[in-house]
Amino acid sequence: MISFFVSVFTFTWLYHHSFWYRSEDADDYNNPDEIAVGVFPKHNDDMRLEVAWTIAPFILIVWLTYVSWVPLDAVWSETGEDGYHGEECEEGQSSNNQLDDYGVVTSECYHVIEITGKQWVWAFDCLDLSTELCDTGSDNIEVYGTVPLLSLKTGETYLANMRSEDVTHAPWFLGMGVKEDTLYGAQIGPSEYNWPTTLWLPISDIVDDQIILCTEYCGDAHSVMAGKLVVHQ
């Protein structure tokens, strides 16, 4: 309904101004500046400015692409030798993750957990991991009330296999600055897990406790669909 009134107002204003402000003496206009349709006025032309305005943004875009390439590549790192986190850890093996010279976390191996989204709550599953590596529970956060809790260990890297039971959600780990959609009914993730999407959670020594929010609108209680990540030693 609101969009209807906005549309009526906008188009009424548009048509009013289009006809109300039409020139009635267009044929008698002597065009003192000799302005021609599709021709830029010569006295305002500056080739140096045009070249600078084209080249400078191009250089900026190339530079931004270069500096963001490694972090983006790490966010969507593949598994195995060609990735940043190796293969899945064997029982008793540690990820021993660390920051490299580019500020990217690399790991010897990773642990697998599961995150499921549904209106309007997160479900965390540590699978067969020991409570030393991963644990779940609940906690109370002001405004959000009682929320599910995920406890992960510092120095370990986790690959979260994610899906949704109803609509699209997206867990956002605020302190880590990472998010990914959880999809319903799609199978586009790694075939060995047969889950729609995945998210890397490298818990380095600079990661602290943080809130997990949903960043894809998913219904009435979207704004309070929260969780909590607790980092333990």
N, CA, C and O of each residue as an XYZ file, in Angstrom:
932
protein
N       0.826     -1.198      0.000
C       0.000      0.000      0.000
C       0.867      1.257      0.000
O       0.581      2.218     -0.715
N       1.933      1.242      0.813
C       2.826      2.398      0.869
C       3.471      2.641     -0.488
O       3.573      3.782     -0.941
N       3.911      1.550     -1.140
C       4.549      1.692     -2.455
C       3.582      2.280     -3.475
O       4.001      3.000     -4.382
N       2.283      1.978     -3.335
C       1.285      2.525     -4.256
C       1.211      4.041     -4.140
O       1.209      4.745     -5.150
N       1.152      4.545     -2.907
C       1.069      5.987     -2.701
C       2.360      6.687     -3.126
O       2.323      7.787     -3.679
N       3.500      6.045     -2.864
C       4.772      6.618     -3.296
C       4.822      6.707     -4.815
O       5.287      7.703     -5.368
N       4.342      5.665     -5.487
C       4.329      5.658     -6.958
C       3.410      6.749     -7.507
O       3.773      7.456     -8.447
N       2.231      6.883     -6.922
C       1.288      7.914     -7.379
C       1.902      9.294     -7.215
O       1.836     10.115     -8.130
N       2.494      9.555     -6.066
C       3.113     10.856     -5.817
C       4.255     11.119     -6.789
O       4.354     12.207     -7.356
N       5.119     10.119     -6.984
C       6.291     10.287     -7.837
C       5.909     10.569     -9.281
O       6.422     11.509     -9.887
N       5.016      9.767     -9.834
C       4.660      9.932    -11.240
C       3.798     11.178    -11.467
O       3.879     11.803    -12.525
N       2.978     11.538    -10.485
C       2.217     12.781    -10.599
C       3.150     13.975    -10.654
O       2.982     14.866    -11.487
N       4.132     13.992     -9.766
C       5.144     15.045     -9.741
C       5.923     15.075    -11.062
O       6.192     16.149    -11.601
N       6.283     13.902    -11.579
C       7.051     13.806    -12.819
C       6.273     14.392    -14.005
O       6.792     15.228    -14.744
N       5.029     13.945    -14.177
C       4.237     14.415    -15.310
C       3.883     15.893    -15.177
O       3.850     16.612    -16.175
N       3.620     16.346    -13.971
C       3.330     17.759    -13.758
C       4.495     18.634    -14.215
O       4.296     19.598    -14.954
N       5.711     18.298    -13.778
C       6.872     19.096    -14.120
C       7.247     18.954    -15.598
O       7.779     19.883    -16.207
N       6.965     17.791    -16.158
C       7.313     17.568    -17.565
C       6.513     18.495    -18.481
O       7.033     18.959    -19.495
N       5.254     18.769    -18.133
C       4.412     19.591    -18.987
C       4.336     21.050    -18.515
O       4.227     21.961    -19.336
N       4.393     21.267    -17.225
C       4.271     22.613    -16.685
C       5.466     23.491    -17.060
O       5.315     24.686    -17.311
N       6.651     22.884    -17.094
C       7.862     23.659    -17.348
C       8.374     23.520    -18.787
O       9.560     23.731    -19.041
N       7.516     23.177    -19.702
C       7.898     23.129    -21.107
C       8.049     24.557    -21.649
O       7.251     25.441    -21.338
N       9.076     24.758    -22.454
C       9.309     26.079    -23.047
C       8.345     26.320    -24.195
O       8.141     25.451    -25.042
N       7.753     27.509    -24.214
C       6.814     27.852    -25.272
C       7.466     28.655    -26.397
O       6.831     28.925    -27.417
N       8.730     29.035    -26.213
C       9.410     29.823    -27.246
C      10.682     29.124    -27.720
O      11.703     29.763    -27.976
N      10.598     27.794    -27.833
C      11.785     27.032    -28.231
C      12.278     27.423    -29.610
O      13.485     27.468    -29.847
N      11.359     27.705    -30.522
C      11.762     28.037    -31.886
C      12.459     29.392    -31.969
O      13.247     29.634    -32.883
N      12.167     30.276    -31.012
C      12.756     31.620    -31.042
C      14.008     31.736    -30.184
O      14.591     32.815    -30.083
N      14.426     30.637    -29.565
C      15.608     30.680    -28.695
C      16.864     30.850    -29.551
O      17.105     30.050    -30.455
N      17.672     31.890    -29.274
C      18.823     32.176    -30.139
C      20.092     31.420    -29.758
O      21.102     31.538    -30.451
N      20.065     30.634    -28.653
C      21.189     29.766    -28.275
C      22.529     30.530    -28.246
O      23.421     30.271    -29.054
N      22.648     31.468    -27.306
C      23.871     32.285    -27.260
C      25.145     31.479    -26.992
O      26.228     31.903    -27.394
N      25.040     30.339    -26.330
C      26.232     29.521    -26.031
C      26.527     28.502    -27.122
O      27.483     27.734    -27.021
N      25.703     28.499    -28.164
C      25.871     27.588    -29.290
C      25.950     26.123    -28.837
O      26.798     25.351    -29.285
N      25.050     25.786    -27.951
C      25.000     24.426    -27.430
C      24.248     23.537    -28.416
O      23.142     23.863    -28.847
N      24.871     22.400    -28.770
C      24.258     21.449    -29.686
C      23.988     20.134    -28.972
O      24.759     19.722    -28.105
N      22.916     19.490    -29.328
C      22.556     18.224    -28.698
C      23.650     17.180    -28.953
O      24.035     16.949    -30.099
N      24.144     16.556    -27.889
C      25.147     15.504    -28.017
C      26.567     15.999    -28.189
O      27.482     15.198    -28.377
N      26.771     17.328    -28.127
C      28.122     17.891    -28.290
C      28.507     18.639    -27.023
O      27.794     19.545    -26.591
N      29.635     18.259    -26.425
C      30.094     18.903    -25.198
C      30.686     20.266    -25.539
O      31.473     20.368    -26.480
N      30.334     21.306    -24.807
C      30.863     22.647    -25.103
C      32.386     22.672    -25.119
O      33.025     22.205    -24.176
N      32.967     23.210    -26.176
C      34.418     23.209    -26.347
C      35.132     23.935    -25.216
O      36.188     23.489    -24.767
N      34.572     25.045    -24.751
C      35.263     25.832    -23.729
C      35.275     25.136    -22.364
O      36.003     25.549    -21.462
N      34.478     24.091    -22.217
C      34.495     23.318    -20.978
C      35.266     22.013    -21.124
O      35.322     21.224    -20.181
N      35.846     21.779    -22.262
C      36.564     20.531    -22.525
C      37.967     20.580    -21.914
O      38.676     21.577    -22.055
N      38.361     19.502    -21.237
C      39.703     19.412    -20.648
C      40.154     17.959    -20.749
O      39.768     17.123    -19.932
N      40.967     17.668    -21.749
C      41.400     16.294    -21.983
C      42.174     15.732    -20.808
O      42.021     14.556    -20.479
N      43.011     16.554    -20.160
C      43.797     16.075    -19.019
C      42.889     15.616    -17.883
O      43.134     14.591    -17.248
N      41.838     16.392    -17.640
C      40.899     16.024    -16.585
C      40.166     14.737    -16.932
O      39.971     13.886    -16.065
N      39.763     14.583    -18.174
C      39.047     13.379    -18.591
C      39.922     12.138    -18.475
O      39.469     11.088    -18.019
N      41.194     12.269    -18.898
C      42.122     11.139    -18.809
C      42.370     10.777    -17.350
O      42.352      9.601    -16.989
N      42.602     11.791    -16.506
C      42.848     11.537    -15.078
C      41.629     10.892    -14.427
O      41.760      9.992    -13.597
N      40.438     11.364    -14.813
C      39.189     10.847    -14.241
C      38.947      9.391    -14.657
O      38.214      8.669    -13.982
N      39.553      8.965    -15.753
C      39.412      7.589    -16.221
C      40.500      6.693    -15.636
O      40.217      5.585    -15.180
N      41.740      7.169    -15.649
C      42.870      6.341    -15.231
C      42.936      6.178    -13.719
O      43.201      5.080    -13.230
N      42.697      7.261    -12.965
C      42.808      7.194    -11.502
C      41.848      6.170    -10.890
O      42.283      5.356    -10.076
N      40.549      6.179    -11.254
C      39.664      5.140    -10.702
C      40.064      3.731    -11.128
O      39.915      2.780    -10.361
N      40.577      3.598    -12.362
C      41.017      2.277    -12.835
C      42.153      1.752    -11.965
O      42.141      0.590    -11.561
N      43.142      2.613    -11.672
C      44.268      2.211    -10.814
C      43.766      1.853     -9.418
O      44.226      0.878     -8.825
N      42.822      2.640     -8.890
C      42.266      2.372     -7.560
C      41.571      1.013     -7.522
O      41.743      0.255     -6.568
N      40.791      0.703     -8.549
C      40.084     -0.573     -8.600
C      41.062     -1.740     -8.680
O      40.876     -2.757     -8.011
N      42.105     -1.594     -9.500
C      43.120     -2.653     -9.612
C      43.800     -2.868     -8.276
O      44.031     -4.008     -7.876
N      44.126     -1.785     -7.578
C      44.799     -1.900     -6.273
C      43.886     -2.563     -5.238
O      44.329     -3.437     -4.493
N      42.610     -2.152     -5.189
C      41.678     -2.750     -4.237
C      41.477     -4.235     -4.528
O      41.368     -5.046     -3.608
N      41.429     -4.585     -5.807
C      41.314     -5.994     -6.182
C      42.520     -6.785     -5.703
O      42.385     -7.903     -5.205
N      43.697     -6.197     -5.856
C      44.936     -6.879     -5.451
C      44.981     -7.116     -3.943
O      45.290     -8.220     -3.496
N      44.671     -6.072     -3.152
C      44.793     -6.209     -1.697
C      43.696     -7.086     -1.109
O      43.861     -7.627     -0.015
N      42.573     -7.235     -1.819
C      41.476     -8.046     -1.278
C      41.474     -9.473     -1.808
O      40.686    -10.302     -1.352
N      42.343     -9.764     -2.761
C      42.321    -11.083     -3.400
C      42.602    -12.201     -2.402
O      41.862    -13.182     -2.340
N      43.679    -12.051     -1.616
C      44.055    -13.107     -0.668
C      42.997    -13.301      0.413
O      42.595    -14.440      0.653
N      42.522    -12.235      1.084
C      41.469    -12.447      2.093
C      40.214    -13.098      1.531
O      39.630    -13.970      2.174
N      39.792    -12.683      0.336
C      38.595    -13.278     -0.257
C      38.827    -14.735     -0.619
O      37.938    -15.571     -0.459
N      40.018    -15.036     -1.106
C      40.357    -16.406     -1.449
C      40.335    -17.289     -0.208
O      39.941    -18.454     -0.270
N      40.764    -16.724      0.921
C      40.777    -17.490      2.176
C      39.364    -17.749      2.687
O      39.083    -18.815      3.236
N      38.473    -16.768      2.504
C      37.098    -16.919      2.985
C      36.419    -18.099      2.308
O      35.671    -18.838      2.947
N      36.677    -18.279      1.013
C      36.065    -19.377      0.262
C      37.111    -20.435     -0.107
O      37.067    -21.018     -1.190
N      38.038    -20.667      0.802
C      39.108    -21.630      0.545
C      38.545    -23.039      0.321
O      37.590    -23.456      0.976
N      39.149    -23.738     -0.599
C      38.763    -25.129     -0.803
C      39.482    -26.013      0.208
O      40.427    -25.574      0.864
N      39.042    -27.236      0.329
C      39.699    -28.181      1.225
C      40.847    -28.873      0.482
O      40.922    -28.843     -0.746
N      41.730    -29.493      1.255
C      42.832    -30.216      0.628
C      44.102    -29.389      0.525
O      44.206    -28.312      1.113
N      45.057    -29.899     -0.220
C      46.372    -29.285     -0.320
C      46.338    -27.903     -0.951
O      47.192    -27.069     -0.651
N      45.365    -27.646     -1.820
C      45.291    -26.356     -2.500
C      44.605    -25.288     -1.661
O      44.547    -24.128     -2.071
N      44.086    -25.655     -0.497
C      43.408    -24.692      0.363
C      44.309    -24.198      1.476
O      45.497    -24.516      1.526
N      43.718    -23.411      2.372
C      44.476    -22.834      3.480
C      44.436    -23.695      4.741
O      45.159    -23.428      5.700
N      43.580    -24.739      4.740
C      43.368    -25.466      5.993
C      43.548    -26.980      5.872
O      43.158    -27.722      6.772
N      44.124    -27.431      4.789
C      44.443    -28.848      4.664
C      43.239    -29.763      4.616
O      42.177    -29.402      4.109
N      43.428    -30.954      5.154
C      42.370    -31.965      5.190
C      41.718    -31.998      6.567
O      42.184    -31.346      7.502
N      40.626    -32.771      6.681
C      39.949    -32.899      7.972
C      40.871    -33.561      8.986
O      41.571    -34.522      8.667
N      40.865    -33.035     10.218
C      41.742    -33.551     11.274
C      41.387    -34.991     11.634
O      40.217    -35.372     11.661
N      42.415    -35.773     11.907
C      42.216    -37.102     12.469
C      41.903    -36.962     13.954
O      42.116    -35.899     14.537
N      41.405    -38.018     14.561
C      41.093    -37.978     15.987
C      42.346    -37.653     16.791
O      43.378    -38.304     16.632
N      42.253    -36.654     17.648
C      43.383    -36.253     18.472
C      44.320    -35.253     17.829
O      45.246    -34.766     18.478
N      44.093    -34.934     16.547
C      44.965    -34.001     15.842
C      44.467    -32.573     16.036
O      43.262    -32.330     16.110
N      45.408    -31.627     16.117
C      45.062    -30.228     16.314
C      45.272    -29.436     15.022
O      46.131    -29.780     14.211
N      44.489    -28.381     14.836
C      44.618    -27.540     13.649
C      45.895    -26.710     13.669
O      46.493    -26.444     12.627
N      46.310    -26.300     14.883
C      47.504    -25.448     15.040
C      47.480    -24.280     14.056
O      48.452    -24.040     13.340
N      46.362    -23.559     14.029
C      46.271    -22.457     13.070
C      47.120    -21.264     13.501
O      47.412    -21.092     14.685
N      47.511    -20.448     12.534
C      48.329    -19.273     12.791
C      48.139    -18.256     11.673
O      47.723    -18.598     10.566
N      48.452    -16.997     11.984
C      48.339    -15.933     11.000
C      49.600    -15.884     10.144
O      50.714    -15.921     10.665
N      49.415    -15.799      8.809
C      50.574    -15.670      7.938
C      50.895    -14.190      7.718
O      50.289    -13.322      8.346
N      51.831    -13.909      6.842
C      52.276    -12.530      6.612
C      51.196    -11.647      6.016
O      51.293    -10.422      6.091
N      50.166    -12.245      5.424
C      49.078    -11.480      4.822
C      47.901    -11.299      5.784
O      46.882    -10.716      5.411
N      48.034    -11.796      7.021
C      46.950    -11.709      7.977
C      45.877    -12.752      7.774
O      44.766    -12.619      8.288
N      46.207    -13.805      7.015
C      45.270    -14.886      6.749
C      45.603    -16.076      7.651
O      46.771    -16.416      7.840
N      44.568    -16.701      8.202
C      44.780    -17.856      9.067
C      45.003    -19.112      8.219
O      44.201    -19.425      7.339
N      46.083    -19.816      8.487
C      46.348    -21.103      7.840
C      46.346    -22.193      8.904
O      46.648    -21.935     10.069
N      46.005    -23.409      8.498
C      45.853    -24.500      9.461
C      46.443    -25.786      8.909
O      46.544    -25.972      7.697
N      46.828    -26.667      9.815
C      47.314    -27.990      9.415
C      46.159    -28.896      9.028
O      46.299    -29.762      8.164
N      45.014    -28.691      9.673
C      43.804    -29.475      9.372
C      42.607    -28.748      9.968
O      42.776    -27.698     10.589
N      41.414    -29.279      9.796
C      40.211    -28.623     10.293
C      39.237    -29.656     10.865
O      39.322    -30.850     10.578
N      38.311    -29.153     11.683
C      37.257    -29.989     12.269
C      35.919    -29.618     11.637
O      35.711    -28.467     11.254
N      35.020    -30.581     11.527
C      33.726    -30.359     10.893
C      32.625    -30.237     11.943
O      32.504    -31.073     12.838
N      31.822    -29.172     11.813
C      30.640    -29.001     12.648
C      29.457    -28.705     11.724
O      29.628    -28.565     10.513
N      28.267    -28.612     12.298
C      27.078    -28.336     11.490
C      26.285    -27.176     12.091
O      26.142    -27.064     13.308
N      25.773    -26.318     11.207
C      24.902    -25.212     11.613
C      23.619    -25.298     10.798
O      23.652    -25.345      9.568
N      22.489    -25.317     11.499
C      21.187    -25.361     10.837
C      20.383    -24.142     11.242
O      20.286    -23.809     12.423
N      19.805    -23.477     10.246
C      18.963    -22.330     10.524
C      17.506    -22.646     10.292
O      17.157    -23.355      9.348
N      16.664    -22.124     11.145
C      15.216    -22.252     10.959
C      14.563    -21.083     11.677
O      15.143    -20.501     12.593
N      13.360    -20.748     11.258
C      12.677    -19.606     11.853
C      12.374    -19.882     13.326
O      11.596    -20.789     13.621
N      12.959    -19.136     14.252
C      13.982    -18.100     14.121
C      15.048    -18.413     15.143
O      15.224    -17.697     16.128
N      15.761    -19.504     14.888
C      16.745    -19.998     15.854
C      17.852    -20.737     15.113
O      17.627    -21.308     14.046
N      19.050    -20.718     15.691
C      20.176    -21.482     15.164
C      20.318    -22.786     15.929
O      20.054    -22.840     17.130
N      20.735    -23.833     15.237
C      21.034    -25.115     15.882
C      22.475    -25.479     15.549
O      22.842    -25.544     14.375
N      23.294    -25.716     16.568
C      24.697    -26.074     16.389
C      24.903    -27.538     16.755
O      24.339    -28.023     17.737
N      25.706    -28.237     15.969
C      25.980    -29.657     16.220
C      27.477    -29.889     16.107
O      28.076    -29.615     15.067
N      28.080    -30.393     17.176
C      29.525    -30.665     17.196
C      29.875    -32.037     16.628
O      31.050    -32.392     16.539
N      28.864    -32.803     16.245
C      29.073    -34.140     15.694
C      29.871    -34.999     16.678
O      29.483    -35.128     17.839
N      30.968    -35.581     16.230
C      31.726    -36.494     17.095
C      32.902    -35.821     17.802
O      33.737    -36.510     18.388
N      32.981    -34.501     17.760
C      34.099    -33.807     18.391
C      33.963    -33.841     19.909
O      32.854    -33.821     20.443
N      35.087    -33.892     20.591
C      35.081    -33.880     22.052
C      34.665    -32.502     22.550
O      34.758    -31.517     21.818
N      34.204    -32.435     23.803
C      33.787    -31.155     24.373
C      34.966    -30.205     24.532
O      34.773    -29.001     24.696
N      36.180    -30.732     24.485
C      37.361    -29.861     24.535
C      37.468    -29.036     23.254
O      37.944    -27.901     23.278
N      37.026    -29.608     22.141
C      37.102    -28.922     20.859
C      35.837    -28.143     20.539
O      35.895    -27.076     19.927
N      34.696    -28.675     20.953
C      33.423    -28.055     20.581
C      32.347    -28.441     21.583
O      32.254    -29.594     22.006
N      31.544    -27.464     21.951
C      30.447    -27.740     22.868
C      29.289    -26.800     22.541
O      29.491    -25.738     21.953
N      28.103    -27.188     22.918
C      26.920    -26.364     22.662
C      26.145    -26.172     23.953
O      26.338    -26.906     24.922
N      25.282    -25.195     23.957
C      24.467    -24.914     25.129
C      23.568    -23.737     24.836
O      23.137    -23.541     23.699
N      23.281    -22.948     25.868
C      22.463    -21.750     25.696
C      22.951    -20.678     26.653
O      23.604    -20.966     27.655
N      22.625    -19.448     26.327
C      23.019    -18.320     27.168
C      21.963    -17.241     27.022
O      21.152    -17.272     26.097
N      21.977    -16.295     27.933
C      21.012    -15.205     27.891
C      21.722    -13.919     27.494
O      22.703    -13.516     28.120
N      21.212    -13.281     26.446
C      21.782    -12.016     25.976
C      20.703    -10.950     26.043
O      19.577    -11.166     25.595
N      21.051     -9.799     26.605
C      20.102     -8.704     26.709
C      19.531     -8.360     25.335
O      20.275     -8.329     24.354
N      18.278     -8.111     25.249
C      17.507     -7.813     24.043
C      17.101     -9.095     23.319
O      15.951     -9.228     22.900
N      18.042    -10.049     23.166
C      17.769    -11.255     22.389
C      17.189    -12.382     23.231
O      16.603    -13.315     22.682
N      17.336    -12.318     24.545
C      16.828    -13.371     25.410
C      17.735    -14.596     25.416
O      18.952    -14.480     25.277
N      17.134    -15.761     25.578
C      17.895    -17.015     25.598
C      18.241    -17.426     24.171
O      17.361    -17.567     23.322
N      19.544    -17.618     23.917
C      20.004    -17.941     22.564
C      20.902    -19.177     22.625
O      21.497    -19.462     23.664
N      21.000    -19.913     21.509
C      21.910    -21.065     21.466
C      23.359    -20.611     21.514
O      23.709    -19.546     21.006
N      24.192    -21.433     22.131
C      25.603    -21.100     22.323
C      26.483    -22.142     21.646
O      26.215    -23.341     21.719
N      27.535    -21.667     20.986
C      28.529    -22.534     20.349
C      29.878    -22.205     20.951
O      30.332    -21.064     20.866
N      30.527    -23.187     21.560
C      31.825    -22.986     22.203
C      32.911    -23.703     21.395
O      32.870    -24.922     21.228
N      33.884    -22.929     20.896
C      34.973    -23.469     20.077
C      36.321    -23.138     20.712
O      36.439    -22.194     21.493
N      37.325    -23.921     20.368
C      38.632    -23.798     21.017
C      39.585    -22.916     20.225
O      39.661    -23.005     19.000
N      40.314    -22.061     20.945
C      41.324    -21.210     20.327
C      42.421    -22.066     19.689
O      42.844    -23.072     20.260
N      42.871    -21.660     18.509
C      43.927    -22.379     17.807
C      43.424    -23.468     16.887
O      44.211    -24.112     16.193
N      42.098    -23.683     16.876
C      41.514    -24.711     16.016
C      40.707    -24.062     14.880
O      40.188    -22.956     15.030
N      40.614    -24.752     13.764
C      39.851    -24.278     12.612
C      38.690    -25.223     12.349
O      38.848    -26.444     12.388
N      37.524    -24.649     12.082
C      36.310    -25.445     11.893
C      35.673    -25.132     10.536
O      35.640    -23.984     10.094
N      35.175    -26.174      9.899
C      34.396    -26.021      8.674
C      32.944    -26.313      9.026
O      32.585    -27.447      9.341
N      32.108    -25.267      8.967
C      30.693    -25.426      9.306
C      29.896    -25.772      8.053
O      29.816    -24.975      7.118
N      29.313    -26.958      8.043
C      28.385    -27.339      6.979
C      27.007    -26.821      7.368
O      26.535    -27.082      8.475
N      26.363    -26.092      6.468
C      25.168    -25.353      6.852
C      23.994    -25.643      5.918
O      24.160    -25.922      4.731
N      22.818    -25.565      6.500
C      21.596    -25.701      5.710
C      20.447    -25.009      6.447
O      20.594    -24.594      7.597
N      19.322    -24.894      5.780
C      18.142    -24.296      6.377
C      16.986    -25.290      6.323
O      16.902    -26.116      5.414
N      16.105    -25.198      7.302
C      14.936    -26.071      7.318
C      13.694    -25.398      6.720
O      12.647    -26.029      6.578
N      13.820    -24.110      6.371
C      12.643    -23.439      5.817
C      13.003    -22.414      4.746
O      12.825    -22.677      3.557
N      13.512    -21.240      5.157
C      13.852    -20.184      4.199
C      15.357    -19.900      4.284
O      16.076    -20.526      5.062
N      15.812    -18.955      3.478
C      17.232    -18.603      3.502
C      17.570    -17.812      4.756
O      16.898    -16.836      5.089
N      18.622    -18.245      5.450
C      19.183    -17.526      6.593
C      20.658    -17.256      6.277
O      21.172    -17.705      5.253
N      21.332    -16.518      7.167
C      22.758    -16.254      6.962
C      23.412    -15.927      8.298
O      23.284    -14.801      8.777
N      24.117    -16.892      8.920
C      24.796    -16.601     10.172
C      25.957    -15.633      9.960
O      26.823    -15.851      9.112
N      25.954    -14.573     10.739
C      27.008    -13.552     10.675
C      27.746    -13.536     12.002
O      27.187    -13.152     13.030
N      29.005    -13.953     11.975
C      29.855    -13.923     13.158
C      30.492    -12.538     13.230
O      31.462    -12.257     12.525
N      29.943    -11.675     14.082
C      30.281    -10.262     14.051
C      31.762    -10.000     14.248
O      32.362     -9.222     13.506
N      32.358    -10.647     15.245
C      33.761    -10.380     15.552
C      34.716    -10.869     14.485
O      35.796    -10.301     14.317
N      34.344    -11.909     13.760
C      35.206    -12.474     12.721
C      34.931    -11.854     11.353
O      35.745    -11.964     10.437
N      33.780    -11.206     11.227
C      33.445    -10.558      9.968
C      33.150    -11.526      8.839
O      33.396    -11.204      7.677
N      32.624    -12.713      9.153
C      32.306    -13.688      8.116
C      30.827    -14.051      8.173
O      30.221    -14.067      9.245
N      30.259    -14.341      7.015
C      28.865    -14.763      6.920
C      28.698    -15.577      5.649
O      29.494    -15.474      4.716
N      27.657    -16.382      5.630
C      27.338    -17.166      4.433
C      25.877    -17.581      4.530
O      25.377    -17.853      5.621
N      25.200    -17.629      3.404
C      23.790    -18.021      3.389
C      23.628    -19.507      3.724
O      24.448    -20.342      3.340
N      22.564    -19.808      4.441
C      22.133    -21.197      4.597
C      20.908    -21.362      3.705
O      19.942    -20.609      3.823
N      20.951    -22.335      2.825
C      19.915    -22.475      1.807
C      19.013    -23.668      2.098
O      19.419    -24.642      2.732
N      17.792    -23.565      1.623
C      16.832    -24.646      1.783
C      16.622    -25.348      0.450
O      16.272    -24.711     -0.544
N      16.834    -26.651      0.428
C      16.509    -27.433     -0.753
C      17.551    -27.441     -1.841
O      17.325    -28.045     -2.890
N      18.709    -26.782     -1.635
C      19.754    -26.746     -2.671
C      20.910    -27.645     -2.266
O      21.214    -27.792     -1.082
N      21.543    -28.237     -3.251
C      22.711    -29.079     -3.003
C      23.853    -28.570     -3.884
O      24.048    -29.043     -5.004
N      24.602    -27.597     -3.360
C      25.675    -26.995     -4.149
C      27.007    -27.048     -3.428
O      28.004    -26.527     -3.928
N      27.039    -27.667     -2.266
C      28.269    -27.707     -1.480
C      29.136    -28.898     -1.824
O      28.875    -29.621     -2.785
N      30.194    -29.094     -1.006
C      31.101    -30.233     -1.235
C      30.341    -31.544     -1.236
O      29.562    -31.813     -0.321
N      30.561    -32.361     -2.252
C      29.781    -33.584     -2.415
C      30.000    -34.578     -1.277
O      29.124    -35.387     -0.972
N      31.207    -34.507     -0.637
C      31.455    -35.477      0.427
C      30.573    -35.233      1.643
O      30.371    -36.137      2.454
N      30.038    -34.002      1.781
C      29.155    -33.702      2.902
C      27.702    -33.576      2.451
O      26.786    -33.769      3.251
N      27.486    -33.253      1.177
C      26.149    -33.117      0.616
C      25.322    -32.083      1.375
O      24.127    -32.274      1.601
N      25.969    -30.991      1.764
C      25.290    -29.880      2.420
C      25.320    -28.691      1.482
O      26.267    -28.544      0.709
N      24.307    -27.838      1.529
C      24.233    -26.723      0.587
C      25.415    -25.767      0.635
O      26.044    -25.532     -0.397
N      25.743    -25.203      1.805
C      26.815    -24.213      1.890
C      27.727    -24.503      3.074
O      27.365    -25.238      3.993
N      28.913    -23.912      3.033
C      29.893    -24.108      4.100
C      30.465    -22.759      4.521
O      30.391    -21.780      3.777
N      31.038    -22.721      5.724
C      31.640    -21.501      6.244
C      32.857    -21.864      7.092
O      32.773    -22.681      8.008
N      33.996    -21.234      6.763
C      35.214    -21.464      7.553
C      35.173    -20.623      8.824
O      34.835    -19.440      8.792
N      35.525    -21.254      9.944
C      35.609    -20.563     11.229
C      36.977    -20.825     11.844
O      37.111    -21.701     12.698
N      37.995    -20.077     11.424
C      39.334    -20.242     12.011
C      39.421    -19.467     13.325
O      39.430    -18.236     13.323
N      39.484    -20.180     14.435
C      39.487    -19.537     15.752
C      40.933    -19.254     16.155
O      41.531    -20.024     16.906
N      41.486    -18.166     15.663
C      42.856    -17.790     16.008
C      42.870    -17.115     17.378
O      41.820    -16.920     17.990
N      44.063    -16.761     17.855
C      44.171    -16.189     19.200
C      43.658    -14.748     19.281
O      43.648    -14.161     20.363
N      43.232    -14.170     18.150
C      42.674    -12.820     18.196
C      41.142    -12.847     18.159
O      40.501    -11.797     18.205
N      40.565    -14.031     18.078
C      39.103    -14.162     18.060
C      38.577    -14.222     19.485
O      39.120    -14.947     20.319
N      37.526    -13.469     19.768
C      36.947    -13.407     21.109
C      35.472    -13.786     21.057
O      34.920    -14.034     19.985
N      34.838    -13.827     22.234
C      33.405    -14.118     22.305
C      32.630    -13.096     21.471
O      33.002    -11.924     21.421
N      31.557    -13.537     20.820
C      30.824    -12.634     19.939
C      29.412    -13.139     19.685
O      29.087    -14.303     19.916
N      28.581    -12.212     19.197
C      27.195    -12.536     18.860
C      27.131    -13.060     17.425
O      27.915    -12.653     16.567
N      26.207    -13.950     17.183
C      25.917    -14.454     15.841
C      24.512    -13.984     15.466
O      23.541    -14.297     16.154
N      24.414    -13.236     14.376
C      23.114    -12.730     13.928
C      22.753    -13.305     12.568
O      23.589    -13.906     11.894
N      21.508    -13.118     12.174
C      21.060    -13.526     10.843
C      21.019    -12.286      9.956
O      20.414    -11.279     10.326
N      21.653    -12.351      8.795
C      21.698    -11.188      7.905
C      20.869    -11.360      6.636
O      21.009    -10.575      5.698
N      20.022    -12.359      6.595
C      19.063    -12.503      5.497
C      17.662    -12.440      6.100
O      17.313    -13.236      6.972
N      16.860    -11.478      5.621
C      15.526    -11.332      6.184
C      14.754    -12.648      6.045
O      14.621    -13.193      4.949
N      14.251    -13.141      7.174
C      13.639    -14.468      7.180
C      12.275    -14.504      7.853
O      11.770    -15.576      8.186
N      11.677    -13.327      8.053
C      10.349    -13.331      8.650
C      10.240    -12.376      9.825
O      11.117    -11.543     10.052
N       9.150    -12.509     10.567
C       8.801    -11.556     11.622
C       9.878    -11.408     12.690
O      10.154    -10.290     13.125
N      10.486    -12.496     13.118
C      11.453    -12.435     14.224
C      12.903    -12.454     13.737
O      13.809    -12.831     14.479
N      13.111    -12.046     12.493
C      14.467    -12.022     11.929
C      15.441    -11.226     12.791
O      16.583    -11.647     12.980
N      15.011    -10.092     13.311
C      15.910     -9.189     14.044
C      16.405     -9.780     15.365
O      17.407     -9.310     15.905
N      15.735    -10.782     15.886
C      16.169    -11.387     17.146
C      16.640    -12.823     16.965
O      16.761    -13.565     17.940
N      16.907    -13.218     15.722
C      17.461    -14.556     15.465
C      18.962    -14.485     15.727
O      19.742    -14.127     14.844
N      19.353    -14.830     16.943
C      20.741    -14.646     17.365
C      21.293    -15.906     18.007
O      20.552    -16.812     18.388
N      22.610    -15.936     18.115
C      23.333    -16.988     18.814
C      24.558    -16.381     19.439
O      24.786    -15.177     19.315
N      25.351    -17.185     20.106
C      26.564    -16.676     20.741
C      27.711    -17.645     20.533
O      27.571    -18.850     20.741
N      28.863    -17.095     20.114
C      30.094    -17.876     20.000
C      30.955    -17.583     21.207
O      31.275    -16.430     21.496
N      31.330    -18.645     21.913
C      32.230    -18.518     23.065
C      33.539    -19.210     22.711
O      33.542    -20.361     22.273
N      34.640    -18.514     22.898
C      35.964    -19.053     22.600
C      36.647    -19.470     23.894
O      36.769    -18.676     24.826
N      37.091    -20.719     23.942
C      37.762    -21.201     25.149
C      39.159    -21.696     24.832
O      39.464    -22.016     23.683
N      40.002    -21.760     25.838
C      41.379    -22.199     25.671
C      41.480    -23.723     25.688
O      42.576    -24.270     25.560
